[in-house]
């Protein structure tokens, strides 16, 4: 019978080596994140309590989480938490895990509003198209006062998570959630937007089977698969958005860096946009296409 009394330092070292042997990315970060979650602590506090002994219940639960990670389940689904825009968001397998590069959308929108808004203008109306966990809409609502925010998604379970996140961050009454396929909920209605922002599915179907198992086997395919070539939803948004944008309104779409030139060509050929450009992500790759309606 194993009578070893584990302390935090030893358990992290052993677990990190185990995860590394199993080819898990960022093994130390993973080991610390899951242990901090189990102990209702923080990664920083782990270092301050290195010699703290662990009870059997904590060790058993931690081992269970590590087994799930070895099966390639993302740590974010194990803990149910992902950080975005310096805030914690609830995530489940019903929603895509928010990525750091998606923060570029938020940054660009805030910059556009800051450069173009005056006190005499009407209240800006923003649509987060395909909101998923609500990370974009909720982040905007926490940063902006005096704006109207709509958040749509085709997935009802995803909208349930988005609503929970809006409540968690105290902006539930400031976001209008609506279910439907892209612009379908607004068809035939007078609602128009000053900014439409979207992180649509843009993985090419032919590449889907080659994705890392953490993505392919666990994240919702509905939020990832952009059909052949990955441009299906991007093209639809570019073509349909002018019908829902106010004159001078802005469109911001996240996509793969390899898709930006094709997207810019679609915008150029559409004839409804007066200017367009790309914004780079933290790796200095073109990540967000931005266009302004005539």
C-alpha positions as CSV (number, residue, x, y, z in Angstrom):
1,X,0.0,0.0,0.0
2,X,1.3,3.4,-1.0
3,X,1.7,5.5,2.2
4,X,3.6,8.4,0.6
5,X,2.4,11.8,1.8
6,X,2.4,14.1,-1.2
7,X,3.3,17.8,-0.9
8,X,2.5,20.3,-3.7
9,X,6.1,20.6,-4.9
10,X,6.6,16.9,-5.4
11,X,3.2,16.2,-6.9
12,X,3.7,19.0,-9.5
13,X,7.1,17.7,-10.5
14,X,5.9,14.1,-10.9
15,X,2.8,15.2,-12.8
16,X,4.8,17.5,-15.1
17,X,7.1,14.7,-16.1
18,X,4.1,12.3,-16.6
19,X,2.3,14.8,-18.8
20,X,5.5,15.5,-20.8
21,X,6.0,11.8,-21.4
22,X,2.4,11.6,-22.7
23,X,3.2,14.5,-25.2
24,X,0.8,16.9,-23.6
25,X,1.6,20.5,-24.6
26,X,2.7,22.9,-21.8
27,X,2.9,20.1,-19.2
28,X,3.9,22.3,-16.3
29,X,1.2,24.9,-17.0
30,X,-1.3,22.1,-17.2
31,X,-0.2,20.5,-14.0
32,X,-0.3,23.8,-12.1
33,X,-3.7,24.9,-13.6
34,X,-5.5,21.7,-12.6
35,X,-4.0,21.5,-9.1
36,X,-4.8,25.1,-8.4
37,X,-8.4,24.4,-9.5
38,X,-8.7,21.4,-7.3
39,X,-7.4,23.3,-4.3
40,X,-9.5,26.4,-5.1
41,X,-6.3,28.3,-5.2
42,X,-4.2,30.1,-7.8
43,X,-1.0,29.1,-9.6
44,X,0.9,31.8,-7.7
45,X,-0.3,30.6,-4.4
46,X,0.9,27.1,-5.2
47,X,4.5,28.4,-5.1
48,X,3.9,30.0,-1.8
49,X,2.6,26.8,-0.3
50,X,5.1,24.4,-1.9
51,X,5.5,22.3,1.2
52,X,1.8,22.0,1.9
53,X,0.7,18.4,2.3
54,X,-2.3,17.2,0.3
55,X,-5.1,15.0,1.5
56,X,-6.3,11.8,-0.3
57,X,-9.4,13.4,-1.6
58,X,-7.5,16.2,-3.4
59,X,-5.0,13.7,-4.8
60,X,-7.7,11.4,-6.1
61,X,-9.6,14.2,-7.7
62,X,-6.4,15.6,-9.2
63,X,-5.5,12.2,-10.7
64,X,-8.9,11.9,-12.2
65,X,-8.4,15.3,-13.9
66,X,-5.0,14.3,-15.2
67,X,-6.4,11.1,-16.7
68,X,-9.0,13.2,-18.5
69,X,-6.2,15.5,-19.8
70,X,-4.2,12.4,-20.9
71,X,-7.3,11.5,-23.0
72,X,-6.7,14.9,-24.6
73,X,-9.7,16.6,-23.1
74,X,-8.9,20.4,-22.9
75,X,-8.0,21.7,-19.4
76,X,-10.6,24.4,-19.9
77,X,-13.4,21.8,-20.2
78,X,-12.1,20.0,-17.2
79,X,-12.1,23.1,-15.0
80,X,-15.0,24.8,-16.9
81,X,-13.1,28.0,-17.0
82,X,-11.2,30.0,-19.6
83,X,-9.7,33.5,-19.2
84,X,-10.5,36.0,-21.9
85,X,-9.9,39.8,-21.7
86,X,-8.6,39.3,-18.2
87,X,-11.8,37.8,-17.0
88,X,-12.9,34.2,-16.3
89,X,-15.6,32.8,-18.5
90,X,-17.6,29.6,-18.1
91,X,-17.0,27.1,-20.8
92,X,-18.5,23.7,-21.6
93,X,-18.2,21.4,-24.6
94,X,-21.2,23.2,-26.0
95,X,-19.1,26.3,-26.8
96,X,-15.8,27.0,-28.4
97,X,-12.9,27.8,-26.0
98,X,-12.1,31.5,-26.4
99,X,-8.6,32.1,-27.8
100,X,-6.2,34.9,-27.1
101,X,-6.2,36.0,-30.7
102,X,-9.9,36.7,-30.5
103,X,-9.1,39.5,-28.2
104,X,-7.9,41.4,-31.3
105,X,-11.6,41.7,-32.3
106,X,-12.3,43.4,-29.0
107,X,-9.3,45.7,-29.3
108,X,-10.1,46.8,-32.8
109,X,-13.8,47.5,-32.0
110,X,-12.8,49.6,-29.0
111,X,-10.3,51.5,-31.1
112,X,-12.9,52.1,-33.8
113,X,-15.5,53.4,-31.3
114,X,-12.8,55.6,-29.6
115,X,-11.8,57.2,-32.9
116,X,-15.2,57.7,-34.4
117,X,-17.6,58.3,-31.6
118,X,-18.8,61.7,-30.5
119,X,-21.2,62.7,-27.7
120,X,-23.7,64.0,-30.3
121,X,-24.0,60.6,-32.0
122,X,-26.8,58.2,-31.3
123,X,-26.2,55.2,-29.1
124,X,-24.0,52.7,-31.1
125,X,-25.6,49.3,-31.8
126,X,-23.3,46.3,-31.9
127,X,-24.0,42.7,-33.1
128,X,-21.8,39.8,-32.0
129,X,-22.6,37.3,-34.7
130,X,-22.0,33.7,-33.5
131,X,-21.4,34.6,-29.9
132,X,-20.7,31.1,-28.5
133,X,-19.6,31.5,-24.9
134,X,-20.5,35.3,-25.1
135,X,-16.8,36.2,-24.4
136,X,-16.8,39.0,-27.0
137,X,-20.2,40.5,-26.2
138,X,-19.7,40.3,-22.4
139,X,-16.2,41.8,-22.7
140,X,-17.6,44.7,-24.7
141,X,-20.4,45.2,-22.3
142,X,-18.0,45.5,-19.4
143,X,-15.9,48.0,-21.3
144,X,-18.6,50.2,-22.9
145,X,-21.4,52.2,-21.4
146,X,-24.2,53.6,-23.5
147,X,-24.1,51.0,-26.2
148,X,-26.7,48.5,-27.4
149,X,-25.3,44.9,-27.8
150,X,-27.0,42.0,-29.6
151,X,-25.5,38.5,-29.4
152,X,-26.7,35.8,-31.7
153,X,-25.9,32.1,-32.2
154,X,-27.5,29.2,-34.0
155,X,-26.9,26.9,-30.9
156,X,-29.4,27.2,-28.0
157,X,-27.0,25.4,-25.6
158,X,-24.3,27.9,-26.5
159,X,-26.6,30.8,-25.8
160,X,-27.4,29.3,-22.4
161,X,-23.7,29.5,-21.5
162,X,-23.4,33.0,-22.9
163,X,-26.3,34.2,-20.7
164,X,-24.6,32.6,-17.7
165,X,-21.4,34.5,-18.5
166,X,-23.3,37.8,-18.9
167,X,-24.9,37.2,-15.5
168,X,-21.5,36.3,-13.9
169,X,-20.0,39.6,-15.1
170,X,-23.0,41.7,-14.2
171,X,-24.1,42.7,-17.7
172,X,-27.1,40.4,-18.2
173,X,-29.5,43.3,-18.8
174,X,-27.3,45.0,-21.3
175,X,-27.1,42.2,-23.9
176,X,-29.9,41.0,-26.1
177,X,-29.4,37.3,-26.9
178,X,-31.2,35.8,-29.9
179,X,-31.0,32.4,-31.6
180,X,-30.7,31.9,-35.3
181,X,-28.4,31.3,-38.3
182,X,-26.3,34.4,-38.9
183,X,-28.6,37.3,-39.9
184,X,-31.8,35.1,-40.0
185,X,-33.2,36.5,-36.7
186,X,-33.1,40.0,-38.1
187,X,-34.5,39.3,-41.6
188,X,-37.4,41.6,-42.4
189,X,-36.9,43.6,-39.2
190,X,-35.8,47.3,-38.9
191,X,-32.9,46.6,-36.6
192,X,-29.6,47.9,-38.0
193,X,-26.1,47.9,-36.6
194,X,-23.2,50.3,-36.4
195,X,-20.7,47.5,-35.9
196,X,-21.0,43.8,-36.7
197,X,-18.3,41.6,-35.2
198,X,-17.8,37.9,-35.7
199,X,-15.5,34.9,-35.0
200,X,-17.3,32.5,-37.4
201,X,-16.3,28.8,-38.1
202,X,-13.4,29.0,-40.5
203,X,-11.6,25.6,-40.4
204,X,-11.7,24.0,-43.8
205,X,-13.7,20.7,-43.8
206,X,-10.8,18.9,-45.5
207,X,-8.5,19.9,-42.7
208,X,-10.8,19.0,-39.9
209,X,-9.6,15.4,-39.3
210,X,-6.1,16.6,-39.0
211,X,-6.8,19.0,-36.1
212,X,-5.3,18.3,-32.7
213,X,-7.5,15.8,-30.8
214,X,-8.2,18.5,-28.1
215,X,-10.0,20.5,-30.8
216,X,-11.3,17.7,-33.1
217,X,-12.7,15.4,-30.5
218,X,-14.0,17.8,-27.9
219,X,-14.8,21.3,-29.2
220,X,-18.2,21.8,-31.0
221,X,-17.8,21.1,-34.8
222,X,-20.6,23.5,-35.4
223,X,-18.4,26.3,-34.1
224,X,-15.3,25.2,-36.1
225,X,-16.2,23.8,-39.5
226,X,-16.3,26.4,-42.2
227,X,-17.1,23.9,-45.0
228,X,-14.8,23.3,-48.0
229,X,-12.0,25.9,-48.0
230,X,-13.2,27.3,-44.7
231,X,-14.7,30.4,-46.3
232,X,-18.4,29.5,-46.4
233,X,-19.5,31.6,-43.4
234,X,-17.0,34.4,-44.0
235,X,-18.3,34.9,-47.5
236,X,-21.9,34.8,-46.3
237,X,-21.2,37.4,-43.7
238,X,-19.4,39.7,-46.1
239,X,-22.2,39.5,-48.6
240,X,-25.1,39.8,-46.2
241,X,-23.7,42.3,-43.7
242,X,-24.3,45.4,-45.8
243,X,-28.1,44.8,-45.6
244,X,-27.8,45.0,-41.8
245,X,-25.2,47.8,-41.3
246,X,-26.0,51.4,-41.0
247,X,-24.2,53.7,-43.5
248,X,-20.6,54.1,-42.4
249,X,-21.0,51.0,-40.2
250,X,-18.1,48.6,-39.6
251,X,-17.6,44.8,-40.1
252,X,-14.9,42.9,-38.2
253,X,-14.3,39.2,-38.9
254,X,-11.7,36.9,-37.4
255,X,-10.2,34.3,-39.7
256,X,-7.2,32.2,-40.5
257,X,-4.3,34.3,-41.8
258,X,-4.3,32.3,-45.0
259,X,-7.9,33.5,-45.7
260,X,-7.5,37.2,-45.4
261,X,-6.5,38.0,-49.0
262,X,-9.5,36.1,-50.3
263,X,-11.8,37.8,-47.9
264,X,-10.4,41.2,-48.9
265,X,-11.0,40.4,-52.5
266,X,-14.7,39.5,-51.7
267,X,-15.0,42.8,-49.9
268,X,-13.5,44.7,-52.8
269,X,-15.7,43.0,-55.4
270,X,-18.9,43.4,-53.3
271,X,-19.0,47.2,-53.9
272,X,-20.8,48.0,-50.6
273,X,-17.6,48.8,-48.7
274,X,-15.6,52.0,-48.8
275,X,-12.5,50.9,-47.0
276,X,-11.0,47.7,-45.8
277,X,-7.8,46.5,-44.0
278,X,-6.4,43.7,-41.9
279,X,-5.3,43.7,-38.2
280,X,-2.5,41.5,-37.0
281,X,-2.7,39.1,-34.0
282,X,-0.1,38.8,-31.3
283,X,2.1,36.6,-33.6
284,X,2.0,39.5,-36.2
285,X,-0.1,37.5,-38.6
286,X,-3.1,39.0,-40.3
287,X,-6.1,37.8,-38.2
288,X,-9.0,40.2,-38.4
289,X,-10.5,41.7,-41.6
290,X,-12.1,45.1,-41.1
291,X,-14.4,46.8,-43.6
292,X,-16.6,49.9,-43.5
293,X,-19.9,50.2,-45.4
294,X,-20.3,53.0,-47.8
